[in-house]
Amino acid sequence: MASPPEAHNTARGDLYGTLVQARDIHGGVTVHLPRDTSPIVDVSLDPPRLTTAVRGRSDLLSRLREAMERGSSLPHVLTGPGGFGKTTVAAALAEHARDRGWTVFWVRADAITPSMLEIAVELAAAPEEIDRLKSAPKAAARWVWRRLDRSSTPWLLVVDDADRPEEPDPDQRPGERLGWMRSSPKGFVLVTSRLDDAGLWAPAEMLRVGPLNVEDASAALTEHARVPGLSGADTLAERLGGVPLALALAGRVLATHGVLFPDARSLLEHLDENITDIDELAGPVSPGPVDERRMLSGVWELSLRLVGERHPRAVPLLRALSLIGARGRAVPLWRAPRFGMSDASFARTVNALVVHGLVGVERTDERTSLLLHPLISETVRAGLGENDAPLVSEVERLLEEQGERDPWFELDALTSLASVAGRAPALGSGFRVRVGLGAAHARIRLGRFEDAERTATAALRTAEGAFGADHPLTLRSRHLLAESLLFQDRVEEAERSYLALLADRERVLGADHPRTLDTRHQIALVAGARGEWRKARALHERVLEARLREQGAEADETLASMDALGYAALRLDDLDTAERLFDRVHEVRLRLLGGGELLTLNADYKRGLVALRRGHRPRAREIFHRVMEGRARILGRDHPQTRLARDRMSESFVDPGREFRGSGASG
């Protein structure tokens, strides 16, 4: 049967379900599925609202306001580590722009395409054009920016958290301004990013956001706590390193937990146990996902993930630096672990950490060093645990291999290693004893003899319990404990300890083992402490003879024996022998370590003593001044060894029996 010529089977309009069309009763059935409609992306273009005054950023905001109002032709980029307040500065500029009648568009970089298309909607773009361009980001970028260029009112565009350069432009550098980040005569573009890389953003104007000074940090903490005249605010603000995120979290804790923490000092005392407790205390009351950018532990872990995406070795390097560069200590490049990296790979890895604001670079005439902000170092270190035991062990091995160069540096590094031991049982008792003994010896070198005695005693108890009386670590613990007694002028106790230890070391290790020679060296020092210089000289001569035979002429312990023998000769007025030995020690130290190292300075000091004894006062004054400046840099201006060099430079004498004992072997 033929279809009537006037019959029609036509549907018009939007399709919201499934439509079935049949040509006639004989067939020709067509099924029409609904058109694919993309879900609406819910984005907000509103800037965050400030809840407290912005502290310490007046100069930075003045520069941004001036650039915005004069119509800068270049985007401006705020860089700095996470948590340092880049977003707060941008929000303050947004508030200023809004007050002046500007339109403010706030865009998160991880949602930049839908956000920029939403800007076009607000600029009266046709919705069908947006649908057409959603899958063509390059064309969409040109289309949106044409509308921004034709805007009838001035605008401020903030691209926040542009931490991945592929988000504003997946194909070029963002600084080339061919992607979403551009500039316009009708508005001002401000970007916030952790990436402090001029090559990435150029020719944009880059402004770095750093920590707050103590005064501004204290005021910010007080405002966040909502406690006028907050007691202890300065101390807590300094402890938190002036990091705005940490100050905001601490203020929130004080505002919420006033019963537990009535003032800043009480919170500081609690946080000294574990700085990351601040996250739990300041966490939201209601359950749900937590933005890691708003938490102290999360903000730098996010930075680590970002840098690790392109430079995987940067993550273990930063964690190692958090151990080695504890308490804000600068880490000389030669001390940084390489983890098998070539020079080029190491340079790229370090640069990645620097670019992300996790590590700073400190350059002096003598060396280049890496510097972590103390709070970053502490937070990263607090996150180390059982899985990081191999890395922690590698850092311990590295410190041992580098030798004794800077006692303050080494003490801080060893203390940080000890702090991880409780969270990583796999490190074992041997690790705890070795780290404790290293710390005890560093304390002896720093003149902190009572602290050294306590540390060595604790190590001895652990070693005896874990390994027994004859284990090398137990014997070494006894050696350092006796050394701490000698430096406290408890000469009789020290001598008894050394003689008992010598018998055990000779029995277990043999008469000429280097550690047995260490104990014989210390017994010779005891003779010198008693003023028995002929006996001391004879004992040192025998030890030096064995050192030369067993360890070689340039071993650290051999040089210590030369130094000790030279001093005994000096006390016996054998100036020629003393000068020959001191010159030899200084020559080797200078060649192997350089002139600025503590061991080299100590050898130089002994040369100054000979010059002074010979009456060569100008030469002695020159040497003592050099030594004084070097010791002040390493040990501090008030350290006894620094004061000793200062006194000698003034040609006044102190107790000559005490000045030498720092030449003791490590045991």
C-alpha positions in Angstrom: 0.0 0.0 0.0 1.4 3.3 -1.1 1.7 6.2 1.4 -0.6 9.1 0.7 1.3 11.8 -1.0 0.3 14.4 1.6 1.6 12.3 4.5 4.4 13.8 6.6 6.6 12.3 9.4 8.7 15.3 10.5 9.8 16.4 14.1 11.2 19.8 14.9 12.6 21.3 18.2 14.9 20.2 21.0 15.0 16.5 21.8 15.0 15.6 25.5 14.3 11.8 25.2 14.4 9.1 22.5 12.4 9.7 19.3 11.3 6.8 17.0 10.3 7.7 13.4 8.7 5.2 11.0 8.3 5.9 7.3 5.2 3.7 7.0 3.8 0.4 8.2 6.2 -1.4 5.9 9.4 -0.2 7.7 11.9 2.5 7.5 12.2 2.9 11.3 14.7 5.5 12.6 15.7 5.9 16.3 16.9 9.3 17.4 18.9 9.4 20.6 19.0 12.6 22.7 21.7 15.1 21.8 24.9 14.9 24.0 24.8 17.9 26.3 27.9 18.6 28.4 27.2 19.3 32.1 27.5 22.8 33.3 30.8 23.5 35.0 30.1 25.3 38.2 32.9 28.0 38.6 33.1 31.1 40.7 34.8 34.2 39.5 34.5 35.9 42.9 37.8 36.6 44.8 38.2 35.4 48.4 37.2 37.8 51.1 39.8 39.1 53.6 38.9 38.4 57.2 41.9 40.2 58.8 44.1 43.2 57.8 46.9 42.4 55.4 50.2 42.9 57.3 53.7 43.6 56.0 52.7 43.9 52.4 52.4 47.7 52.0 55.2 48.2 49.6 54.2 45.2 47.5 50.6 46.3 47.3 51.6 49.9 46.4 53.6 48.6 43.4 50.7 46.5 42.2 48.2 49.3 42.6 50.4 51.7 40.7 51.0 49.2 37.9 47.2 48.4 37.7 46.2 52.1 37.6 48.7 53.3 35.1 47.8 50.4 32.8 50.8 48.1 32.7 51.3 46.3 29.4 52.7 43.2 31.2 51.1 40.6 33.5 52.5 40.6 37.0 53.4 37.4 38.8 53.5 36.9 42.5 55.8 34.0 43.4 56.8 32.3 46.6 56.4 29.1 48.5 53.0 27.7 49.4 51.6 29.3 52.6 53.5 32.6 52.3 50.5 34.7 51.4 50.4 35.2 47.6 46.7 34.7 47.5 46.1 37.1 50.3 48.1 39.8 48.5 46.0 39.2 45.3 42.8 39.3 47.3 43.8 42.7 48.8 44.5 44.0 45.3 41.1 42.7 44.2 39.4 44.5 47.0 41.1 47.7 46.0 40.1 47.2 42.4 36.5 46.5 43.3 36.4 49.7 45.5 37.5 51.7 42.4 34.7 50.3 40.3 36.7 47.7 38.4 35.3 44.4 37.5 37.2 41.6 39.2 37.5 38.1 37.7 39.1 35.5 39.9 40.2 32.3 38.2 41.7 29.1 39.6 44.4 27.9 37.2 43.2 24.3 37.5 39.8 25.3 36.1 41.0 28.0 33.7 39.1 27.1 30.6 35.6 26.9 32.0 36.3 30.0 34.1 37.5 32.1 31.1 34.5 31.0 29.1 32.3 32.1 32.0 34.0 35.5 31.8 32.9 35.7 28.2 29.3 35.0 29.3 29.5 37.9 31.8 30.8 40.0 28.9 27.6 39.2 26.9 28.9 36.5 24.7 26.5 34.2 22.9 26.1 30.9 24.7 26.0 28.9 21.4 29.5 30.3 20.7 30.7 29.0 24.0 29.3 25.5 23.2 31.1 25.6 19.9 34.5 26.6 21.4 34.6 24.3 24.4 36.7 21.7 22.7 39.0 24.2 20.9 41.0 26.0 23.7 43.3 27.9 21.3 40.3 29.4 19.4 38.5 29.9 22.7 41.4 31.9 24.2 41.5 34.3 21.2 37.7 34.6 21.3 37.6 35.4 25.1 40.5 37.9 24.9 38.8 39.8 22.1 35.9 40.4 24.4 38.2 41.4 27.3 39.9 43.8 24.9 36.5 45.4 24.0 35.3 45.7 27.6 33.6 49.0 28.4 34.8 48.9 32.0 38.3 48.3 33.4 38.9 44.8 34.9 41.3 42.9 37.1 42.0 39.3 36.2 43.6 37.1 38.9 44.9 33.7 37.9 45.4 32.0 41.2 47.7 29.0 42.0 49.2 28.7 38.5 51.6 26.1 39.8 51.6 23.9 36.6 52.7 25.9 33.6 50.7 23.7 31.3 47.4 24.9 32.8 47.5 28.5 31.5 49.2 27.3 28.3 49.9 23.7 27.4 51.9 24.4 24.3 54.1 27.5 25.1 55.6 29.3 28.0 52.9 31.3 29.8 55.2 34.3 29.3 54.7 34.1 25.6 51.1 35.2 26.1 49.6 33.0 23.5 47.4 30.9 25.7 45.0 31.9 28.5 47.5 34.3 30.2 47.7 37.5 28.1 47.6 41.2 28.7 45.2 43.9 27.5 44.9 47.7 27.5 41.5 47.4 29.2 42.7 45.6 32.3 45.4 44.2 34.6 46.5 40.6 34.9 47.9 39.2 38.1 49.1 35.6 38.5 50.1 33.8 41.7 52.4 30.8 41.4 55.0 28.8 43.4 57.1 28.8 40.3 59.8 31.5 40.8 61.2 31.0 37.3 62.0 34.1 35.3 62.5 32.0 32.1 59.0 30.7 32.4 57.1 34.0 33.0 59.3 36.5 31.1 58.7 39.2 30.2 56.1 39.4 33.0 56.9 41.5 36.0 57.8 39.1 38.9 57.4 40.0 42.6 58.4 37.6 45.3 56.3 37.2 48.5 58.4 36.3 51.5 57.8 35.6 55.2 56.7 38.4 57.6 59.0 40.1 60.0 58.5 39.5 63.7 56.5 42.7 64.3 54.0 42.1 61.4 53.8 38.4 62.1 53.0 39.1 65.8 50.3 41.5 64.8 48.8 39.0 62.3 48.8 36.2 64.9 47.1 38.5 67.4 44.3 39.4 64.9 43.7 35.8 63.9 43.5 34.8 67.6 41.1 37.6 68.3 42.9 38.2 71.6 44.0 41.8 72.0 47.4 42.0 73.7 48.1 38.3 73.2 50.8 37.3 75.6 53.8 35.6 74.0 52.7 36.6 70.4 56.2 37.7 69.4 57.9 34.5 70.5 55.3 32.2 68.8 55.4 34.3 65.6 59.2 34.0 65.5 59.0 30.3 66.1 56.6 30.0 63.2 59.1 31.8 60.9 56.7 34.6 59.9 54.8 32.2 57.6 51.3 33.6 57.1 49.6 30.2 56.8 51.2 29.0 60.1 50.2 32.3 61.8 46.6 31.9 60.6 46.4 28.3 61.8 48.0 29.2 65.2 45.5 32.1 65.6 42.6 29.8 64.8 43.8 27.3 67.4 44.1 30.1 70.0 40.6 31.4 69.1 39.1 27.9 69.3 40.9 26.2 72.1 41.3 29.1 74.6 40.8 26.7 77.5 43.8 24.5 76.6 45.9 27.4 75.3 45.2 30.6 77.1 48.1 32.4 75.6 50.7 32.0 72.8 53.4 30.6 75.1 51.2 27.6 76.0 50.6 26.8 72.4 54.3 27.3 71.6 55.2 24.8 74.3 52.8 22.2 72.8 54.0 22.8 69.2 57.7 22.3 70.2 56.9 18.6 70.5 55.6 18.4 66.9 54.9 21.4 64.8 52.4 19.5 62.6 50.0 19.2 65.5 48.9 22.6 64.5 47.0 21.0 61.5 44.9 18.7 63.7 44.2 21.5 66.3 43.2 23.9 63.6 41.2 21.4 61.4 37.5 22.0 60.6 35.0 20.7 63.1 32.6 19.3 60.5 33.7 16.2 58.5 34.5 16.3 54.8 37.4 16.9 52.5 40.2 19.2 53.7 41.9 21.6 51.3 45.6 20.6 51.7 46.6 24.1 50.6 45.2 25.4 53.9 47.1 22.9 56.1 50.7 23.3 57.1 51.8 19.7 56.4 49.8 19.6 53.1 51.0 22.9 51.6 54.6 21.7 51.2 53.7 18.1 50.4 51.7 19.6 47.4 54.9 21.5 46.4 56.8 18.3 46.6 54.3 16.5 44.4 54.5 19.3 41.9 58.2 19.3 41.6 58.3 15.5 41.8 56.2 15.2 38.7 59.1 16.4 36.6 62.1 15.8 38.9 61.4 12.6 40.9 64.8 12.8 42.7 64.0 16.3 44.1 61.7 14.7 46.7 64.3 12.6 48.5 66.8 15.4 48.1 64.5 17.9 49.9 63.8 15.3 52.6 67.5 14.7 53.1 68.1 18.5 53.2 65.5 18.8 55.9 67.7 16.5 58.0 71.1 18.0 57.2 70.0 21.6 57.1 68.0 21.6 60.4 67.3 24.8 62.3 67.8 26.9 59.2 71.4 25.9 58.7 72.8 26.6 55.3 73.9 23.4 53.6 77.1 23.8 51.5 76.7 22.1 48.1 79.5 19.7 48.9 77.5 18.4 51.8 74.3 17.8 49.8 73.6 14.1 48.9 73.8 13.3 45.2 71.9 10.0 45.3 74.0 8.9 42.2 73.1 11.9 40.1 75.4 13.3 37.6 76.5 17.0 38.0 74.0 18.1 35.3 71.1 16.0 36.9 72.0 17.3 40.3 72.0 20.9 39.1 68.5 20.5 37.4 67.1 18.9 40.6 68.4 21.6 42.9 67.1 24.3 40.5 63.7 22.6 40.5 63.6 22.9 44.3 64.7 26.5 44.1 62.1 27.4 41.5 59.3 26.0 43.6 60.4 28.1 46.6 61.3 25.1 48.7 65.1 25.8 48.8 67.0 29.1 48.7 70.5 29.7 47.5 73.1 31.5 49.7 76.3 32.6 48.0 79.4 33.8 49.8 83.0 34.4 48.6 83.9 30.9 49.8 81.0 28.7 48.7 77.4 28.3 47.6 74.9 26.8 50.0 71.3 25.6 50.0 69.0 27.0 52.6 65.6 25.8 53.7 63.1 28.0 55.6 63.2 26.5 59.2 59.4 25.8 59.2 59.6 24.0 55.8 62.5 22.0 57.1 60.7 21.1 60.3 57.4 20.2 58.7 59.0 18.0 56.0 61.2 16.3 58.7 58.1 15.7 60.9 56.6 13.7 58.1 59.4 11.2 57.8 58.7 7.7 59.1 59.4 4.0 58.7 59.4 4.2 54.9 62.2 6.8 55.0 64.6 4.7 57.0 66.9 4.0 54.0 67.1 7.7 53.3 67.8 8.6 56.9 70.5 5.9 57.1 72.1 7.4 53.9 72.2 10.8 55.5 73.9 9.4 58.6 76.5 7.6 56.4 77.1 10.8 54.5 77.8 12.9 57.6 80.2 10.2 58.9 82.0 10.2 55.5 82.3 14.0 55.5 84.1 14.1 58.9 84.2 16.7 61.5 84.1 20.1 59.9 81.5 22.3 61.6 80.4 21.2 65.1 77.3 23.4 65.2 76.2 22.1 61.8 76.9 18.5 62.6 75.2 18.7 66.0 72.0 20.1 64.5 72.0 17.4 61.7 72.6 14.6 64.2 69.9 15.9 66.5 67.4 15.9 63.6 68.4 12.3 62.7 67.8 11.3 66.3 64.3 12.8 66.2 63.3 10.4 63.4 64.6 7.3 65.2 61.4 7.0 67.3 59.2 7.0 64.2 61.3 4.6 62.3 62.1 1.5 64.5 63.8 -0.2 61.5 66.8 2.1 62.0 67.7 0.1 65.0 69.7 0.5 68.2 73.0 0.9 66.4 71.7 4.0 64.6 70.5 5.6 67.8 73.9 4.9 69.5 76.0 6.2 66.6 73.9 9.3 66.2 74.1 9.9 70.0 77.9 9.5 70.0 78.3 11.9 67.1 76.2 14.4 69.0 78.2 13.9 72.2 81.5 14.5 70.3 80.1 17.6 68.6 79.1 18.9 72.1 82.6 18.3 73.4 84.0 20.4 70.5 81.6 23.1 71.3 82.5 23.2 75.0 79.2 21.8 76.1 80.8 19.2 78.3 78.0 18.4 80.7 75.6 17.9 77.8 78.2 15.7 76.2 78.4 13.6 79.4 74.6 13.1 79.5 74.5 12.2 75.8 77.4 9.7 76.0 75.9 8.1 79.1 72.6 7.5 77.4 74.4 6.0 74.4 76.4 3.8 76.6 73.3 2.4 78.3 71.7 1.7 74.9 74.8 0.1 73.5 75.4 -2.2 76.5 71.8 -3.3 76.5 71.6 -4.0 72.8 75.1 -5.3 72.0 77.0 -6.2 75.2 80.1 -4.9 77.0 82.7 -5.7 74.3 80.9 -4.3 71.2 82.8 -1.5 69.4 79.9 1.0 70.0 79.9 0.2 73.7 83.7 0.8 73.9 83.3 4.0 71.9 80.6 5.2 74.3 83.0 4.7 77.2 85.7 6.6 75.4 83.5 9.7 74.8 82.1 9.6 78.3 85.7 9.6 79.7 86.6 12.5 77.3 83.7 14.6 78.6 84.9 14.0 82.1 88.5 15.1 81.2 87.1 18.4 79.8 85.3 19.0 83.0 88.7 18.8 84.9 87.6 15.5 86.5 91.0 14.2 85.6 91.1 11.3 88.1 87.8 9.9 86.9 88.8 10.3 83.3 92.1 8.5 83.8 90.5 5.5 85.6 88.0 5.3 82.8 90.7 5.4 80.1 92.9 2.8 81.7 90.0 0.4 82.1 89.0 1.1 78.5 92.6 0.6 77.2 92.7 -2.9 78.7 89.4 -3.9 77.1 90.3 -2.4 73.7 93.7 -4.1 73.7 92.0 -7.4 74.6 89.1 -7.1 72.0 90.8 -5.1 69.2 94.6 -5.4 69.6 97.3 -3.0 70.8 97.7 -1.1 67.5 94.1 -0.9 66.4 93.2 2.7 65.6 90.5 2.8 68.3 93.0 1.4 70.9 95.4 4.2 69.8 92.6 6.7 70.4 92.5 5.7 74.0 96.3 5.8 74.4 96.2 9.3 72.8 93.8 10.4 75.5 95.9 8.9 78.3 98.8 11.0 77.0 96.4 14.0 77.2 95.7 13.2 80.9 99.5 13.4 81.5 99.5 16.8 79.9 96.5 17.9 82.0 98.6 17.1 85.1 101.6 19.1 83.8 103.6 15.9 83.2 104.8 17.1 79.9 107.8 14.8 79.5 105.6 11.8 80.1 103.0 13.2 77.8 105.6 13.7 75.0 106.9 10.2 75.3 103.4 8.7 75.2 102.5 10.9 72.1 105.6 9.8 70.3 104.7 6.2 70.7 101.1 6.8 69.5 102.3 8.8 66.5 104.8 6.1 65.5 102.0 3.5 65.5 99.6 5.9 63.7 102.1 6.5 60.9 102.7 2.8 60.6 99.0 1.7 60.8 97.0 4.7 59.3 99.4 6.8 57.2 100.8 10.3 57.4 97.6 12.2 56.4 94.9 10.4 58.4 92.9 12.6 60.7 94.0 10.7 63.8 97.7 10.9 62.7 97.4 14.6 62.3 95.8 14.9 65.8 98.8 13.0 67.2 101.3 15.3 65.4 99.4 18.3 66.9 99.4 16.8 70.4 103.1 15.9 70.2 103.9 19.4 68.9 102.1 21.0 71.8 104.0 18.8 74.3 107.2 19.9 72.7 106.1 23.6 72.9 105.5 23.2 76.6 109.0 21.8 77.0 110.4 24.8 75.0 111.4 22.6 72.0 110.2 25.3 69.6 111.9 23.8 66.5 110.1 20.4 66.9 106.8 22.1 67.7 107.0 24.4 64.7 107.9 21.6 62.4 105.0 19.5 63.5 102.5 22.4 63.5 103.5 23.5 60.0 103.1 19.9 58.8 99.6 19.6 60.2 98.6 23.0 58.9 99.9 22.3 55.4 97.9 19.0 55.2 94.8 20.6 56.6 95.0 23.5 54.3 95.5 21.3 51.3 92.7 18.9 52.1 90.1 21.1 53.8 90.8 24.7 52.9 91.7 27.7 55.1 88.3 28.3 56.6 87.7 24.9 58.2 87.9 24.6 62.0 90.6 21.9 62.0 92.8 24.1 59.8 92.2 27.1 62.0 93.2 25.1 65.1 96.5 24.1 63.4 97.1 27.7 62.4 96.5 28.8 66.0 99.3 26.5 67.2 101.6 28.1 64.7 100.7 31.5 66.2 101.7 30.1 69.7 105.2 29.3 68.4 105.5 32.7 66.8 104.4 34.4 70.0 106.9 32.3 72.0 109.7 33.2 69.6 108.8 36.9 70.0 107.5 37.3 66.4 104.6 39.4 67.6 103.4 40.9 64.3 103.3 37.4 62.7 101.5 36.0 65.8 99.0 38.9 65.8 98.2 38.2 62.1 97.6 34.5 62.7 95.5 35.0 65.8 93.3 37.6 64.1 92.7 35.2 61.2 91.9 32.4 63.6 89.7 34.6 65.8 87.6 35.6 62.8 87.3 32.0 61.5 86.3 30.6 64.9 83.8 33.4 65.4 82.2 32.5 62.1 81.9 28.8 62.9 81.7 28.6 66.7 80.4 32.1 67.6 82.1 35.2 69.0 81.6 34.1 72.7 82.9 30.5 72.3 85.9 29.8 74.6 88.1 29.0 71.6 87.2 32.3 69.9 87.9 34.2 73.2 91.2 32.4 73.5 92.4 33.6 70.0 91.2 37.1 70.9 93.2 37.0 74.2 96.3 35.7 72.4 95.9 38.5 69.8 96.0 40.9 72.7 99.1 39.2 73.9 97.6 38.2 77.2 97.9 34.7 78.5 95.3 32.2 79.8 95.7 28.8 81.4 97.9 27.1 78.8 96.9 23.7 80.0 93.3 24.1 78.9 93.8 25.4 75.4 95.0 22.2 73.9 92.5 19.5 74.9 90.4 20.0 71.8 92.9 17.9 69.9 91.5 14.7 71.4 90.8 11.8 69.0 87.2 10.9 68.2 87.3 7.5 69.9 
